[in-house]
């Protein structure tokens, strides 16, 4: 190294934009902290209330086990039916949205918009909308899960399609095959493993969503939970929460073991 | 159509990507049953030329006709019709990695069956197609590997499966883009032997890019040399000396008069 070359400085001042962002973030954070009215006194009372809740929740009351099992079964129904339709609808939508399979940019933009809308609106809000549309019960839950799954699965499917290597599809195109045949023969087989993994994640996500959907009346175990909480039957609530915990963890184990086999 | 009518006719073909001109007026034709080797340095436009002939790369000007049917600017159906007549062998084999060799070969008729893929999936394909796919695999010596996936095969075997797929297509013309560039010398020679034998047996026309001058001399009836997007050499293989072929690889871009010093057309 020559003598004239100065050493790189140890520190460099961040750009003005970085300064502005940092200051804005800090201000917003402090204001939020202040607005939440966090005080030692309130935290202390909160801890006592929590202890009282736990005291009343223990031991969990499983006397209504039949009702809980029935509601859990309905929750799984909602999740599985919803996620199956959601994943099926996601495939054509993802094909229309991926840059290498979409027929043209107008269709691609519309498909991406549909996916973005179903992703950005949270599942609980979908459930509220569908309760208005089709009334209380599992159907509203199923429709909400379908929309939620499309937002998640269609996006990841289409991203996977875009990553598929070009060669095989080009080879099929060169034989004079039609577009749809090329997509089904060259792109879907390569995406299959990743799509299976995404779909299993969707199922896990759907089961977690389906539990909460009942809180707004869209069927499933959430209805039982919200009733138990409102009637201050915390021991019933604890039993329901335990059942949910076991079901969700059980399914996550199952799905991750399937995923390991597929990939 | 007369016996002398060319199978492939390329005239004044221009291809460019943005401002970058890859092909600047390429003109030549390939006769029925003729085996043409296309030579040229990296970046001379060989691959682009083959892709444009198949309609995979869009041409900015000029025309390509297959069996007298123009395909540049043609309707989709016409282009697909022309593609069915043209077998394409790629440097990277381009098999679908998740599917068996047998299924990959069956895909050769994808463009020729109504409903496309729905008529050439293993379980539902016509019996005669299934038998012919096995026969094609047999011709490349891989009938015993029909159920293997490409990843379970060597590079040479994969390229032979790709050749079987091309054979399944029953084309009248074969386009091969450096079919042996990814293979070791021994496997490469075996594959090239097989490819050229099949092309001869079926009486197909062949346009094949190669990097090895000695192999080009051995297999080709005729040589076309491409340099900086233009045809520099077009001659019968036995009428051209190695020195002229070497000029294809000299310098990055040819001086303007380089084209005149090359050998005349065959």
Interface residues (C-beta under 8 A of the other chain):
Chain A: X167 X168 X170 X171 X172 X173 X174 X175 X176 X177 X178 X180 X181 X182 X184 X185 X186 X189 X190 X192 X193
Chain B: X54 X56 X79 X80 X81 X82 X83 X84 X86 X87 X88 X90 X92 X93 X94 X95 X96 X97 X98 X99 X107 X108 X109 X110 X111 X112 X116 X117 X118 X162 X165 X169
